Amino acid sequence: MRPIRESDAEGLRAAFYRLSDESRYQRFMAPVKELTPEMLERATRLDPSREVALVITHGADAGEIIAGGARFAGDPDHDCCEFAVTLVDDWQGLGLGRRLMRKLMRVA
């Protein structure tokens, strides 16, 4: 588990294409078929004063894959935030979502 990096855009794209249609819908609450360059930039370039994004990876160096991620974005007044946790289908049911959520709450 680590913070997301700007260099993770292609890894995020690859993880997105490993999600089932149902998992994509649950993440975006819409039938999203692809990530636009703008969506990838928004996902990897955060406002550190109110956003945090974490990824869970497997492997190392050129063989590293993103298995899932979690993020929150606080409102400008810091009164509340939105969050999301997503795991590639093959990595679901292993307790990783719980670990991501706990870390996200501690950071928030």
Order of alpha helices (4+ residues) and beta strands (2+ residues): beta-alpha-alpha-alpha-beta-beta-beta-alpha
